[in-house]
Amino acid sequence: PEPPTSKRRRIESASVRRHLDTLDADQKEICELLLDAYRETSFDNLRDLRVFDTPQFKQSGWTKLGAVKAMGGKKRYFEMLSELENSLYEKGGN
């Protein structure tokens, strides 16, 4: 597994911040929660909608249906995940 510091650096990168700045408040909150989940697991696990059943989403009041709807539907959610993943691994993002 990769060292946590590299994940932290990727999450805090300028390209990830720029990506988040393109989202509305709800989408940004959901993405921040997804990035928190990514810190603890792999990015592939975020593609499993059961990620919305985890405590951090429940504590924030997001249900699976509500979060996916806020992201613009299931297709748009998966597109957004791909965009977010690309921004995490973008070269020169800092």
BAGUDO-469783 format. One record per atom (N, C-alpha, C, O, CB): residue number from 1; residue in one letter; atom name; x, y, z. Coordinates in steps of 0.02 Angstrom, whole numbers, padded with zeros to 5 digits, m for minus. Glycine has a CB too. Layout:
REM BAGUDO-469783
NUM A CA X Y Z .
...
***
This chain:
REM BAGUDO-469783
1 P N 00041 m00060 00000 .
1 P CA 00000 00000 00000 .
1 P C 00043 00063 00000 .
1 P O 00100 00063 00024 .
1 P CB m00047 00000 00061 .
2 E N 00015 00115 m00026 .
2 E CA 00053 00178 m00030 .
2 E C 00055 00213 00038 .
2 E O 00010 00203 00079 .
2 E CB 00022 00225 m00083 .
3 P N 00105 00252 00050 .
3 P CA 00110 00287 00114 .
3 P C 00055 00339 00121 .
3 P O 00038 00373 00072 .
3 P CB 00179 00319 00121 .
4 P N 00027 00346 00180 .
4 P CA m00027 00394 00191 .
4 P C m00008 00466 00172 .
4 P O m00051 00504 00149 .
4 P CB m00048 00393 00263 .
5 T N 00055 00484 00180 .
5 T CA 00075 00553 00164 .
5 T C 00065 00567 00090 .
5 T O 00047 00624 00073 .
5 T CB 00148 00565 00183 .
6 S N 00075 00519 00046 .
6 S CA 00064 00532 m00025 .
6 S C m00010 00542 m00039 .
6 S O m00028 00584 m00080 .
6 S CB 00092 00476 m00068 .
7 K N m00053 00505 m00006 .
7 K CA m00125 00515 m00013 .
7 K C m00143 00585 00012 .
7 K O m00181 00621 m00021 .
7 K CB m00165 00461 00026 .
8 R N m00117 00603 00068 .
8 R CA m00132 00669 00096 .
8 R C m00110 00724 00048 .
8 R O m00147 00772 00036 .
8 R CB m00097 00679 00165 .
9 R N m00050 00717 00021 .
9 R CA m00025 00767 m00026 .
9 R C m00069 00771 m00088 .
9 R O m00084 00825 m00112 .
9 R CB 00047 00750 m00047 .
10 R N m00090 00713 m00113 .
10 R CA m00134 00712 m00172 .
10 R C m00200 00747 m00157 .
10 R O m00225 00786 m00197 .
10 R CB m00146 00641 m00197 .
11 I N m00229 00732 m00099 .
11 I CA m00294 00761 m00080 .
11 I C m00288 00837 m00073 .
11 I O m00335 00873 m00090 .
11 I CB m00319 00730 m00014 .
12 E N m00231 00860 m00049 .
12 E CA m00221 00932 m00039 .
12 E C m00193 00968 m00100 .
12 E O m00180 01028 m00097 .
12 E CB m00176 00943 00020 .
13 S N m00185 00932 m00155 .
13 S CA m00155 00962 m00214 .
13 S C m00198 01017 m00244 .
13 S O m00259 01018 m00234 .
13 S CB m00141 00908 m00267 .
14 A N m00166 01061 m00280 .
14 A CA m00201 01116 m00312 .
14 A C m00252 01091 m00363 .
14 A O m00305 01121 m00369 .
14 A CB m00150 01163 m00346 .
15 S N m00236 01037 m00399 .
15 S CA m00283 01013 m00449 .
15 S C m00346 00986 m00417 .
15 S O m00401 00994 m00445 .
15 S CB m00250 00958 m00492 .
16 V N m00341 00954 m00359 .
16 V CA m00401 00930 m00324 .
16 V C m00441 00990 m00298 .
16 V O m00502 00991 m00305 .
16 V CB m00381 00883 m00265 .
17 R N m00407 01039 m00270 .
17 R CA m00442 01100 m00246 .
17 R C m00478 01134 m00304 .
17 R O m00535 01156 m00296 .
17 R CB m00392 01148 m00213 .
18 R N m00445 01140 m00362 .
18 R CA m00477 01171 m00420 .
18 R C m00539 01132 m00441 .
18 R O m00591 01161 m00457 .
18 R CB m00428 01176 m00480 .
19 H N m00534 01066 m00439 .
19 H CA m00592 01024 m00457 .
19 H C m00650 01037 m00409 .
19 H O m00707 01045 m00430 .
19 H CB m00572 00949 m00457 .
20 L N m00635 01038 m00344 .
20 L CA m00687 01049 m00295 .
20 L C m00720 01117 m00303 .
20 L O m00779 01125 m00290 .
20 L CB m00659 01042 m00225 .
21 D N m00681 01166 m00324 .
21 D CA m00708 01234 m00333 .
21 D C m00759 01239 m00390 .
21 D O m00795 01288 m00394 .
21 D CB m00651 01282 m00346 .
22 T N m00763 01188 m00433 .
22 T CA m00811 01188 m00487 .
22 T C m00879 01161 m00465 .
22 T O m00927 01163 m00504 .
22 T CB m00785 01148 m00546 .
23 L N m00883 01135 m00405 .
23 L CA m00944 01101 m00381 .
23 L C m00986 01147 m00338 .
23 L O m00962 01196 m00310 .
23 L CB m00926 01039 m00341 .
24 D N m01052 01131 m00333 .
24 D CA m01093 01169 m00287 .
24 D C m01080 01146 m00216 .
24 D O m01043 01098 m00205 .
24 D CB m01169 01162 m00306 .
25 A N m01111 01179 m00167 .
25 A CA m01095 01165 m00096 .
25 A C m01108 01092 m00077 .
25 A O m01067 01061 m00043 .
25 A CB m01136 01211 m00052 .
26 D N m01165 01064 m00098 .
26 D CA m01181 00995 m00080 .
26 D C m01132 00947 m00113 .
26 D O m01107 00900 m00080 .
26 D CB m01253 00977 m00101 .
27 Q N m01117 00957 m00177 .
27 Q CA m01071 00914 m00212 .
27 Q C m01001 00918 m00181 .
27 Q O m00967 00867 m00175 .
27 Q CB m01068 00933 m00286 .
28 K N m00982 00977 m00162 .
28 K CA m00916 00986 m00130 .
28 K C m00913 00949 m00064 .
28 K O m00863 00916 m00049 .
28 K CB m00901 01062 m00120 .
29 E N m00967 00954 m00024 .
29 E CA m00969 00918 00040 .
29 E C m00964 00843 00029 .
29 E O m00927 00809 00064 .
29 E CB m01034 00935 00078 .
30 I N m01001 00817 m00020 .
30 I CA m00999 00746 m00035 .
30 I C m00929 00725 m00057 .
30 I O m00903 00674 m00035 .
30 I CB m01050 00728 m00090 .
31 C N m00897 00765 m00099 .
31 C CA m00830 00749 m00122 .
31 C C m00780 00751 m00064 .
31 C O m00734 00710 m00061 .
31 C CB m00808 00798 m00177 .
32 E N m00788 00799 m00019 .
32 E CA m00743 00802 00040 .
32 E C m00751 00738 00081 .
32 E O m00702 00710 00105 .
32 E CB m00758 00864 00083 .
33 L N m00813 00715 00089 .
33 L CA m00825 00652 00126 .
33 L C m00795 00593 00088 .
33 L O m00767 00547 00119 .
33 L CB m00901 00642 00137 .
34 L N m00801 00593 00022 .
34 L CA m00771 00540 m00018 .
34 L C m00695 00541 m00011 .
34 L O m00663 00488 m00006 .
34 L CB m00790 00547 m00091 .
35 L N m00666 00600 m00011 .
35 L CA m00593 00605 m00002 .
35 L C m00572 00581 00068 .
35 L O m00519 00550 00075 .
35 L CB m00569 00677 m00013 .
36 D N m00613 00594 00118 .
36 D CA m00600 00567 00185 .
36 D C m00601 00491 00184 .
36 D O m00559 00458 00214 .
36 D CB m00651 00594 00236 .
37 A N m00650 00463 00148 .
37 A CA m00654 00390 00142 .
37 A C m00594 00363 00104 .
37 A O m00567 00310 00120 .
37 A CB m00720 00369 00107 .
38 Y N m00572 00399 00052 .
38 Y CA m00513 00379 00013 .
38 Y C m00451 00376 00057 .
38 Y O m00408 00334 00045 .
38 Y CB m00502 00428 m00045 .
39 R N m00446 00419 00107 .
39 R CA m00388 00418 00152 .
39 R C m00383 00350 00187 .
39 R O m00328 00326 00201 .
39 R CB m00394 00474 00205 .
40 E N m00440 00319 00200 .
40 E CA m00443 00257 00238 .
40 E C m00444 00194 00194 .
40 E O m00434 00139 00219 .
40 E CB m00504 00257 00282 .
41 T N m00456 00203 00130 .
41 T CA m00466 00145 00087 .
41 T C m00437 00161 00018 .
41 T O m00399 00208 00010 .
41 T CB m00542 00127 00082 .
42 S N m00456 00122 m00031 .
42 S CA m00433 00135 m00100 .
42 S C m00485 00174 m00138 .
42 S O m00544 00175 m00119 .
42 S CB m00417 00068 m00136 .
43 F N m00465 00206 m00192 .
43 F CA m00512 00244 m00232 .
43 F C m00565 00199 m00262 .
43 F O m00622 00219 m00271 .
43 F CB m00476 00283 m00287 .
44 D N m00546 00137 m00279 .
44 D CA m00594 00090 m00308 .
44 D C m00654 00079 m00262 .
44 D O m00710 00069 m00287 .
44 D CB m00561 00023 m00322 .
45 N N m00644 00081 m00197 .
45 N CA m00700 00070 m00151 .
45 N C m00751 00126 m00155 .
45 N O m00809 00116 m00135 .
45 N CB m00674 00065 m00080 .
46 L N m00732 00184 m00180 .
46 L CA m00780 00240 m00186 .
46 L C m00829 00227 m00243 .
46 L O m00882 00259 m00245 .
46 L CB m00742 00306 m00199 .
47 R N m00813 00182 m00287 .
47 R CA m00858 00165 m00342 .
47 R C m00914 00119 m00319 .
47 R O m00962 00107 m00356 .
47 R CB m00819 00132 m00399 .
48 D N m00909 00093 m00259 .
48 D CA m00961 00051 m00231 .
48 D C m01008 00097 m00192 .
48 D O m00987 00129 m00144 .
48 D CB m00931 m00006 m00183 .
49 L N m01070 00101 m00213 .
49 L CA m01117 00148 m00182 .
49 L C m01129 00134 m00108 .
49 L O m01158 00175 m00073 .
49 L CB m01183 00146 m00219 .
50 R N m01106 00077 m00085 .
50 R CA m01112 00063 m00013 .
50 R C m01068 00109 00029 .
50 R O m01074 00111 00090 .
50 R CB m01094 m00010 00002 .
51 V N m01024 00147 m00004 .
51 V CA m00983 00196 00031 .
51 V C m01029 00246 00068 .
51 V O m01011 00274 00120 .
51 V CB m00935 00234 m00018 .
52 F N m01089 00257 00040 .
52 F CA m01136 00304 00071 .
52 F C m01170 00276 00133 .
52 F O m01206 00312 00168 .
52 F CB m01189 00323 00021 .
53 D N m01159 00212 00147 .
53 D CA m01186 00181 00208 .
53 D C m01137 00186 00266 .
53 D O m01152 00163 00321 .
53 D CB m01202 00107 00195 .
54 T N m01079 00217 00255 .
54 T CA m01029 00222 00307 .
54 T C m01046 00278 00357 .
54 T O m01084 00323 00340 .
54 T CB m00960 00235 00276 .
55 P N m01019 00274 00417 .
55 P CA m01036 00322 00470 .
55 P C m01026 00395 00451 .
55 P O m01068 00437 00469 .
55 P CB m00996 00308 00531 .
56 Q N m00972 00412 00414 .
56 Q CA m00961 00483 00399 .
56 Q C m01017 00512 00357 .
56 Q O m01034 00571 00364 .
56 Q CB m00894 00491 00363 .
57 F N m01047 00473 00312 .
57 F CA m01103 00498 00272 .
57 F C m01166 00501 00314 .
57 F O m01203 00550 00310 .
57 F CB m01114 00453 00210 .
58 K N m01178 00449 00353 .
58 K CA m01238 00449 00395 .
58 K C m01236 00507 00445 .
58 K O m01287 00540 00456 .
58 K CB m01244 00382 00433 .
59 Q N m01178 00520 00475 .
59 Q CA m01171 00575 00523 .
59 Q C m01182 00643 00490 .
59 Q O m01204 00690 00523 .
59 Q CB m01103 00573 00556 .
60 S N m01167 00647 00426 .
60 S CA m01176 00710 00389 .
60 S C m01246 00716 00360 .
60 S O m01263 00767 00330 .
60 S CB m01125 00715 00333 .
61 G N m01287 00664 00369 .
61 G CA m01356 00665 00346 .
61 G C m01366 00645 00273 .
61 G O m01420 00654 00245 .
61 G CB m01383 00733 00355 .
62 W N m01313 00619 00241 .
62 W CA m01319 00598 00171 .
62 W C m01339 00525 00166 .
62 W O m01307 00482 00197 .
62 W CB m01253 00610 00134 .
63 T N m01391 00511 00129 .
63 T CA m01409 00442 00112 .
63 T C m01381 00427 00043 .
63 T O m01360 00472 00007 .
63 T CB m01487 00432 00114 .
64 K N m01380 00364 00025 .
64 K CA m01356 00344 m00041 .
64 K C m01396 00380 m00095 .
64 K O m01367 00410 m00140 .
64 K CB m01362 00267 m00050 .
65 L N m01462 00378 m00090 .
65 L CA m01505 00409 m00140 .
65 L C m01495 00485 m00142 .
65 L O m01490 00515 m00195 .
65 L CB m01578 00393 m00125 .
66 G N m01493 00516 m00083 .
66 G CA m01485 00589 m00079 .
66 G C m01418 00612 m00108 .
66 G O m01416 00662 m00143 .
66 G CB m01491 00612 m00008 .
67 A N m01365 00576 m00093 .
67 A CA m01298 00595 m00117 .
67 A C m01293 00586 m00192 .
67 A O m01268 00630 m00227 .
67 A CB m01245 00553 m00082 .
68 V N m01317 00530 m00218 .
68 V CA m01313 00518 m00290 .
68 V C m01357 00570 m00327 .
68 V O m01337 00595 m00380 .
68 V CB m01337 00446 m00307 .
69 K N m01415 00585 m00300 .
69 K CA m01459 00635 m00330 .
69 K C m01425 00704 m00330 .
69 K O m01428 00741 m00379 .
69 K CB m01527 00639 m00292 .
70 A N m01392 00721 m00275 .
70 A CA m01357 00786 m00270 .
70 A C m01300 00791 m00321 .
70 A O m01283 00845 m00343 .
70 A CB m01329 00796 m00199 .
71 M N m01272 00734 m00338 .
71 M CA m01217 00734 m00387 .
71 M C m01242 00736 m00458 .
71 M O m01203 00741 m00505 .
71 M CB m01173 00672 m00377 .
72 G N m01308 00731 m00467 .
72 G CA m01336 00734 m00535 .
72 G C m01356 00667 m00563 .
72 G O m01364 00660 m00624 .
72 G CB m01288 00767 m00581 .
73 G N m01363 00617 m00520 .
73 G CA m01381 00550 m00543 .
73 G C m01322 00503 m00542 .
73 G O m01264 00524 m00535 .
73 G CB m01412 00553 m00612 .
74 K N m01337 00440 m00551 .
74 K CA m01286 00387 m00546 .
74 K C m01232 00396 m00600 .
74 K O m01173 00390 m00586 .
74 K CB m01319 00318 m00553 .
75 K N m01253 00409 m00662 .
75 K CA m01204 00416 m00716 .
75 K C m01157 00475 m00702 .
75 K O m01097 00469 m00709 .
75 K CB m01240 00427 m00785 .
76 R N m01186 00531 m00681 .
76 R CA m01145 00590 m00667 .
76 R C m01100 00578 m00606 .
76 R O m01044 00603 m00604 .
76 R CB m01189 00652 m00655 .
77 Y N m01125 00541 m00556 .
77 Y CA m01084 00524 m00497 .
77 Y C m01021 00487 m00519 .
77 Y O m00965 00504 m00497 .
77 Y CB m01124 00481 m00447 .
78 F N m01029 00437 m00562 .
78 F CA m00970 00398 m00584 .
78 F C m00924 00440 m00628 .
78 F O m00863 00432 m00625 .
78 F CB m00993 00336 m00622 .
79 E N m00953 00485 m00668 .
79 E CA m00911 00531 m00708 .
79 E C m00871 00576 m00661 .
79 E O m00811 00587 m00671 .
79 E CB m00954 00573 m00756 .
80 M N m00904 00602 m00610 .
80 M CA m00871 00647 m00562 .
80 M C m00816 00610 m00525 .
80 M O m00762 00638 m00513 .
80 M CB m00922 00675 m00511 .
81 L N m00827 00547 m00508 .
81 L CA m00775 00507 m00475 .
81 L C m00713 00501 m00520 .
81 L O m00657 00507 m00497 .
81 L CB m00801 00437 m00456 .
82 S N m00725 00489 m00584 .
82 S CA m00668 00484 m00631 .
82 S C m00631 00551 m00635 .
82 S O m00570 00552 m00636 .
82 S CB m00693 00464 m00701 .
83 E N m00668 00606 m00637 .
83 E CA m00637 00672 m00639 .
83 E C m00597 00684 m00575 .
83 E O m00541 00710 m00578 .
83 E CB m00690 00727 m00648 .
84 L N m00625 00666 m00518 .
84 L CA m00591 00675 m00455 .
84 L C m00528 00632 m00452 .
84 L O m00475 00655 m00430 .
84 L CB m00638 00658 m00396 .
85 E N m00533 00571 m00474 .
85 E CA m00475 00527 m00475 .
85 E C m00421 00555 m00521 .
85 E O m00362 00555 m00503 .
85 E CB m00494 00455 m00498 .
86 N N m00440 00580 m00579 .
86 N CA m00391 00611 m00625 .
86 N C m00357 00670 m00591 .
86 N O m00296 00679 m00599 .
86 N CB m00425 00633 m00690 .
87 S N m00394 00711 m00555 .
87 S CA m00364 00768 m00522 .
87 S C m00317 00747 m00465 .
87 S O m00269 00781 m00451 .
87 S CB m00419 00814 m00495 .
88 L N m00331 00689 m00433 .
88 L CA m00287 00664 m00381 .
88 L C m00219 00644 m00408 .
88 L O m00168 00650 m00374 .
88 L CB m00320 00605 m00346 .
89 Y N m00219 00620 m00469 .
89 Y CA m00157 00593 m00498 .
89 Y C m00127 00638 m00551 .
89 Y O m00079 00620 m00585 .
89 Y CB m00169 00525 m00527 .
90 E N m00155 00698 m00559 .
90 E CA m00130 00746 m00608 .
90 E C m00059 00768 m00589 .
90 E O m00045 00783 m00531 .
90 E CB m00177 00807 m00613 .
91 K N m00016 00769 m00638 .
91 K CA 00053 00789 m00626 .
91 K C 00057 00866 m00620 .
91 K O 00022 00902 m00655 .
91 K CB 00099 00764 m00683 .
92 G N 00099 00888 m00576 .
92 G CA 00110 00960 m00569 .
92 G C 00052 00997 m00539 .
92 G O 00044 01057 m00550 .
92 G CB 00125 00990 m00636 .
93 G N 00009 00962 m00500 .
93 G CA m00049 00994 m00471 .
93 G C m00034 01039 m00413 .
93 G O m00078 01078 m00393 .
93 G CB m00098 00943 m00450 .
94 N N 00025 01035 m00384 .
94 N CA 00041 01076 m00325 .
94 N C 00072 01142 m00343 .
94 N O 00088 01182 m00298 .
94 N CB 00086 01039 m00279 .
***
